[in-house]
Amino acid sequence: MKYYIISGEASGDLHGSNLIKALRAKDADADIRCWGGDLMEQAGAALAKHYREMAFMGFFEVLLNLRKISKNINYCKRDISEYHPDVIVFIDFSGFNLRIAKWAKEKGFTTNYYISPQIWASRESRIKDIKRDIDAMYVILPFEKEFYEGKHDFPVHFVGHPLIDAIGDRKPVNSDRFRKKHQLHPQKPIIALLPGSRKQEVQKMLDIMLSIIGDFTNYEFVIGGAPSLDREFYQAFLSDPNVSFVHNKTYDLLSVSHAALVTSGTATLETAIFKVPQVVCYRANWLSYQIAKRIVTLDYISLVNLIMDEEVVTELIQNELTANNLEIALFKILDGPARQAQLKAYDELEQKLGGSGASEKTAELIYNSAHNTR
């Protein structure tokens, strides 16, 4: 069968690549075309568009790039029409994917959604579009099944979180060899800095994260460079000898880290699964933040706290993200009761995520559904 998969950022590329591997294992004749990244291409899909050309952060940035977004949408529609897949699989990236889904459903394509749009966080009215345009939904967060089925009478499949597999299938990292390879201090505990994957957010986050390093000289701060950004981009942040850099090795870095400062997003959950105590940071463009405040209905911003429904990790958002607040929050998780409380909560969090096999479960459901409707 022919599959067309659309993701629009680094996390979608990761989960899309594992889904592609599972589809190819299930369907020996799978022909897959995708919007994604290097990982999806390496997994065996033909790459139609790289997510680097599509990732815009915040409402203001989206407005500035409306012409480019419109061109991408038109190209996507043409590409799908020419490829004519048996099934389209959308992965997160709701602003783009829901527009394509509306068009695809009108054209008679089978539409599947893996990793739900976060309508439980904002613009819940989009449920009408999802009910109209999506044939099957595969959700990865435990509270989403009750949200869709209990609140909105829309059947979904809870498949568990794909990060469990992505992290669990990794080969163990030898700390000494990792430090030597990346020229890190042989003994200092590592504090990982995960500032995001888009230039705008990385610049905002690293400025504040690096402002506190002088008060933690017994630790080494290591920036986790995103695969979507070149090494050269990070050079401006590496002037201090106590700051190091590792490119495109976030999981390896987390596996040897003592603590982390993390920009809100999927990385907060990844850090928790690696059992690394963290402080969550977020600061957006002023206009984007003002708009978001008025439409986001959540008590928390990090996935860790949302899933646990309590403040497990400290969240420093917008004006609360100051050097003083960040220093205090980091100090608390380096040792003592606050650190132990986070680690204990992480164990419970992993149980709630539903165990392993998300990619395989989703691939089987997609294959069986598409096969039966051919």
C-alpha positions as CSV (number, residue, x, y, z in Angstrom):
1,M,0.0,0.0,0.0
2,K,1.0,3.6,-0.4
3,Y,1.3,5.8,2.7
4,Y,1.7,9.6,2.8
5,I,2.9,10.8,6.2
6,I,3.1,14.5,7.3
7,S,5.1,15.8,10.3
8,G,6.5,19.2,10.8
9,E,9.2,19.3,13.4
10,A,12.0,17.3,15.1
11,S,9.8,15.3,17.5
12,G,7.5,14.4,14.6
13,D,10.5,13.2,12.6
14,L,11.5,10.9,15.4
15,H,8.1,9.4,15.9
16,G,7.4,9.3,12.2
17,S,10.6,7.4,11.6
18,N,9.7,4.7,14.1
19,L,6.2,4.5,12.6
20,I,7.7,4.0,9.1
21,K,9.9,1.2,10.4
22,A,6.8,-0.5,12.0
23,L,4.7,0.0,8.8
24,R,7.5,-1.5,6.7
25,A,7.7,-4.5,9.0
26,K,3.9,-5.0,8.8
27,D,3.5,-4.3,5.1
28,A,6.3,-5.7,2.9
29,D,5.0,-3.7,-0.1
30,A,4.8,-0.4,1.8
31,D,5.5,2.6,-0.4
32,I,6.0,5.7,1.8
33,R,6.3,9.4,1.0
34,C,6.6,12.0,3.7
35,W,7.1,15.5,4.9
36,G,9.6,15.1,7.8
37,G,13.3,15.0,8.3
38,D,16.5,13.0,8.1
39,L,15.2,10.2,10.4
40,M,12.1,9.6,8.3
41,E,14.1,9.5,5.2
42,Q,16.7,7.1,6.7
43,A,13.8,4.8,7.8
44,G,12.9,4.3,4.1
45,A,10.5,7.1,3.1
46,A,10.8,9.4,0.1
47,L,11.1,12.9,1.5
48,A,8.8,15.5,-0.2
49,K,9.7,18.4,2.1
50,H,12.0,18.8,5.1
51,Y,10.6,20.2,8.3
52,R,13.3,22.8,8.4
53,E,11.4,24.7,5.8
54,M,8.2,24.6,7.8
55,A,8.9,25.3,11.5
56,F,7.7,28.7,12.7
57,M,7.3,29.4,16.4
58,G,4.5,31.5,17.8
59,F,1.5,33.5,16.3
60,F,3.6,36.5,15.3
61,E,6.2,34.4,13.4
62,V,3.4,32.5,11.6
63,L,1.9,35.8,10.5
64,L,5.3,36.9,9.1
65,N,5.5,33.7,7.1
66,L,2.0,33.3,5.8
67,R,3.0,33.4,2.1
68,K,5.6,30.6,2.6
69,I,3.0,28.5,4.6
70,S,0.4,29.0,1.8
71,K,3.0,27.8,-0.8
72,N,3.7,24.7,1.3
73,I,0.0,23.9,1.6
74,N,-0.6,24.2,-2.1
75,Y,2.5,22.1,-2.9
76,C,1.4,19.5,-0.4
77,K,-2.0,19.2,-2.0
78,R,-0.5,18.8,-5.5
79,D,2.0,16.2,-4.2
80,I,-0.7,14.1,-2.5
81,S,-2.8,14.3,-5.7
82,E,0.0,13.1,-7.8
83,Y,1.1,10.3,-5.4
84,H,-2.4,9.2,-4.7
85,P,-1.8,7.3,-1.4
86,D,-4.1,4.7,0.1
87,V,-3.9,6.4,3.4
88,I,-2.6,9.8,4.7
89,V,-1.1,9.8,8.2
90,F,-0.9,13.2,10.0
91,I,1.6,13.5,12.9
92,D,0.9,16.4,15.3
93,F,1.6,19.8,13.6
94,S,-2.0,20.7,13.7
95,G,-2.0,24.2,12.1
96,F,-0.8,22.7,8.8
97,N,-2.2,19.2,9.1
98,L,-5.8,20.1,9.8
99,R,-5.9,22.3,6.7
100,I,-4.6,19.4,4.6
101,A,-7.0,17.0,6.3
102,K,-10.1,19.1,5.3
103,W,-9.0,19.1,1.7
104,A,-8.0,15.4,1.7
105,K,-11.3,14.3,3.1
106,E,-13.2,16.3,0.5
107,K,-11.1,14.5,-2.2
108,G,-11.9,11.1,-0.8
109,F,-8.6,10.2,0.8
110,T,-8.4,8.0,4.0
111,T,-7.2,10.2,6.8
112,N,-5.4,9.0,10.0
113,Y,-4.0,11.2,12.8
114,Y,-1.2,10.0,15.0
115,I,-0.3,12.2,18.0
116,S,-3.4,14.3,18.4
117,P,-3.6,18.1,17.9
118,Q,-3.6,19.6,21.4
119,I,-7.2,20.8,21.3
120,W,-7.4,20.0,25.0
121,A,-5.1,22.9,25.5
122,S,-6.6,25.5,23.2
123,R,-9.2,26.0,20.5
124,E,-11.3,23.1,21.6
125,S,-13.8,24.0,19.0
126,R,-11.5,22.3,16.4
127,I,-13.1,19.0,17.5
128,K,-15.8,19.7,14.9
129,D,-13.1,19.7,12.2
130,I,-11.5,16.5,13.5
131,K,-14.8,14.7,13.6
132,R,-15.5,15.8,10.0
133,D,-12.1,15.2,8.5
134,I,-10.3,12.4,10.4
135,D,-11.2,8.7,9.9
136,A,-9.1,7.4,12.8
137,M,-7.2,9.0,15.7
138,Y,-4.3,7.4,17.6
139,V,-3.5,9.3,20.9
140,I,-0.4,9.0,23.0
141,L,-1.4,10.7,26.3
142,P,-3.5,8.9,28.8
143,F,-6.0,11.7,29.5
144,E,-6.7,12.2,25.7
145,K,-8.9,9.1,25.4
146,E,-11.3,10.4,28.0
147,F,-11.2,13.9,26.5
148,Y,-12.2,12.6,23.0
149,E,-14.5,9.8,23.9
150,G,-16.0,10.9,27.2
151,K,-16.3,14.6,26.4
152,H,-16.7,14.7,22.7
153,D,-18.1,11.2,21.7
154,F,-15.3,10.7,19.2
155,P,-13.7,7.2,19.3
156,V,-9.9,7.1,19.5
157,H,-7.1,4.5,20.1
158,F,-4.8,5.1,23.0
159,V,-1.5,3.4,21.8
160,G,0.9,4.6,24.6
161,H,3.7,7.1,24.1
162,P,6.3,6.4,21.4
163,L,9.1,8.0,23.5
164,I,9.0,4.9,25.7
165,D,10.3,2.8,22.7
166,A,12.5,5.5,21.2
167,I,14.4,5.8,24.5
168,G,14.2,2.2,25.7
169,D,15.6,0.9,22.4
170,R,18.8,2.9,22.7
171,K,22.2,1.4,23.3
172,P,23.6,2.4,26.8
173,V,26.1,5.3,26.7
174,N,29.4,5.0,28.5
175,S,29.8,8.3,30.4
176,D,33.7,8.3,30.3
177,R,33.8,7.7,26.5
178,F,31.0,10.3,25.9
179,R,32.9,12.9,27.9
180,K,36.2,12.2,26.2
181,K,34.6,12.2,22.7
182,H,32.9,15.6,23.2
183,Q,35.8,17.1,25.2
184,L,33.8,17.5,28.4
185,H,35.2,17.7,31.9
186,P,36.0,14.1,33.1
187,Q,34.4,14.5,36.5
188,K,32.1,17.6,36.8
189,P,28.4,16.7,37.0
190,I,26.6,17.8,33.8
191,I,23.7,20.2,33.6
192,A,22.1,19.8,30.2
193,L,20.7,22.9,28.5
194,L,17.9,22.0,26.0
195,P,16.8,25.4,24.5
196,G,14.6,24.1,21.8
197,S,14.9,23.5,18.0
198,R,13.9,26.8,16.4
199,K,16.4,29.8,16.1
200,Q,14.0,32.3,17.7
201,E,13.4,30.2,20.9
202,V,17.0,29.0,21.2
203,Q,18.3,32.6,21.2
204,K,15.8,33.6,23.8
205,M,16.3,30.6,26.0
206,L,20.1,30.4,25.9
207,D,20.6,34.0,26.9
208,I,18.7,33.4,30.2
209,M,20.0,29.9,30.8
210,L,23.6,30.9,30.5
211,S,23.2,34.0,32.7
212,I,23.4,31.8,35.8
213,I,26.4,29.6,35.1
214,G,28.8,31.7,37.2
215,D,27.0,30.5,40.4
216,F,27.5,26.8,39.5
217,T,31.2,26.5,38.9
218,N,31.3,22.9,40.2
219,Y,29.1,21.8,37.3
220,E,29.6,21.7,33.5
221,F,26.8,23.2,31.4
222,V,26.3,21.4,28.1
223,I,24.1,22.8,25.3
224,G,22.2,20.1,23.4
225,G,22.3,21.3,19.8
226,A,19.2,20.6,17.7
227,P,19.6,18.6,14.4
228,S,17.7,21.4,12.6
229,L,20.3,24.0,13.4
230,D,23.9,24.1,12.2
231,R,26.8,24.0,14.7
232,E,27.9,27.5,13.6
233,F,24.7,29.0,14.9
234,Y,25.7,28.0,18.5
235,Q,29.2,29.5,18.4
236,A,28.0,32.8,19.8
237,F,27.0,31.0,23.1
238,L,30.2,29.1,23.7
239,S,32.6,31.9,24.9
240,D,32.6,30.7,28.6
241,P,35.0,27.8,29.3
242,N,32.4,26.2,31.6
243,V,29.9,25.8,28.7
244,S,30.3,23.0,26.2
245,F,28.3,21.8,23.2
246,V,27.0,18.5,21.9
247,H,25.3,18.5,18.5
248,N,22.3,16.2,17.7
249,K,23.0,13.9,20.6
250,T,20.3,14.9,23.1
251,Y,19.5,11.5,24.3
252,D,23.1,10.6,24.9
253,L,23.5,13.9,26.7
254,L,20.5,13.3,28.9
255,S,21.7,9.8,29.8
256,V,24.8,11.2,31.5
257,S,23.3,14.4,32.9
258,H,22.7,15.3,36.6
259,A,20.0,17.9,35.9
260,A,18.6,19.9,33.0
261,L,17.1,23.3,32.0
262,V,14.5,22.5,29.4
263,T,12.4,24.7,27.1
264,S,8.8,23.6,27.3
265,G,7.8,21.0,24.7
266,T,8.4,17.3,24.1
267,A,11.9,17.6,25.6
268,T,10.3,17.9,29.1
269,L,8.9,14.4,28.8
270,E,12.1,13.0,27.3
271,T,14.0,14.4,30.2
272,A,11.6,12.8,32.7
273,I,11.9,9.4,31.0
274,F,15.7,9.6,31.3
275,K,15.1,10.3,35.1
276,V,16.9,13.7,35.0
277,P,15.5,16.4,37.4
278,Q,14.6,19.5,35.4
279,V,13.4,23.1,35.4
280,V,11.1,24.0,32.6
281,C,11.6,27.3,30.9
282,Y,9.4,29.3,28.4
283,R,9.6,32.8,27.0
284,A,7.9,33.7,23.7
285,N,7.6,36.8,21.6
286,W,5.5,39.3,23.6
287,L,2.6,39.4,21.1
288,S,2.6,35.6,20.7
289,Y,2.4,35.2,24.5
290,Q,-0.4,37.7,24.9
291,I,-2.5,35.8,22.3
292,A,-1.6,32.4,23.8
293,K,-2.6,33.5,27.3
294,R,-6.1,34.2,26.0
295,I,-6.7,30.9,24.3
296,V,-4.7,28.3,26.3
297,T,-6.8,26.8,29.1
298,L,-4.3,24.7,30.9
299,D,-3.0,24.9,34.5
300,Y,0.5,23.8,33.4
301,I,2.7,24.1,30.3
302,S,4.9,21.0,30.6
303,L,3.8,17.6,29.6
304,V,5.2,16.2,32.8
305,N,2.9,18.3,34.9
306,L,-0.1,17.9,32.6
307,I,0.0,14.1,32.7
308,M,0.6,14.0,36.5
309,D,-2.0,16.8,37.0
310,E,0.3,18.4,39.6
311,E,3.4,20.5,39.7
312,V,6.1,17.9,39.6
313,V,8.6,20.1,37.8
314,T,9.0,23.9,38.3
315,E,7.8,26.0,35.4
316,L,9.2,29.4,34.8
317,I,7.1,31.1,32.2
318,Q,7.6,34.5,30.5
319,N,8.1,37.2,33.2
320,E,8.8,34.5,35.9
321,L,11.8,33.3,33.9
322,T,14.4,35.5,35.5
323,A,18.0,34.7,36.4
324,N,17.2,34.7,40.1
325,N,14.2,32.4,39.8
326,L,16.1,30.1,37.5
327,E,19.1,29.9,39.9
328,I,16.9,29.1,42.9
329,A,14.9,26.4,41.0
330,L,18.0,24.7,39.7
331,F,19.8,24.7,43.1
332,K,16.8,22.9,44.6
333,I,17.0,19.9,42.2
334,L,20.7,19.4,42.4
335,D,20.4,17.6,45.7
336,G,18.0,17.0,48.6
337,P,14.2,16.5,49.0
338,A,13.1,18.3,45.8
339,R,15.4,16.2,43.7
340,Q,14.1,13.0,45.2
341,A,10.5,14.0,44.9
342,Q,10.9,14.6,41.1
343,L,12.6,11.3,40.6
344,K,9.9,9.4,42.5
345,A,7.2,11.2,40.4
346,Y,9.0,10.2,37.2
347,D,8.5,6.5,38.0
348,E,4.7,7.0,38.4
349,L,4.7,9.1,35.2
350,E,6.2,6.3,33.1
351,Q,3.5,3.9,34.3
352,K,0.8,6.3,33.1
353,L,2.3,6.5,29.7
354,G,1.1,3.1,28.8
355,G,4.1,0.9,28.3
356,S,6.0,0.0,25.1
357,G,4.9,-0.7,21.5
358,A,3.2,2.5,20.4
359,S,4.7,2.5,16.9
360,E,3.9,-1.1,16.3
361,K,0.3,-0.8,17.7
362,T,-0.3,2.3,15.5
363,A,1.2,0.7,12.4
364,E,-1.0,-2.4,12.8
365,L,-4.2,-0.3,13.3
366,I,-3.4,1.9,10.3
367,Y,-2.5,-1.1,8.1
368,N,-5.6,-3.1,9.0
369,S,-8.0,-0.2,8.7
370,A,-6.6,0.8,5.3
371,H,-6.4,-2.8,4.0
372,N,-10.0,-3.4,4.9
373,T,-11.2,-0.3,3.1
374,R,-9.4,-0.9,-0.2
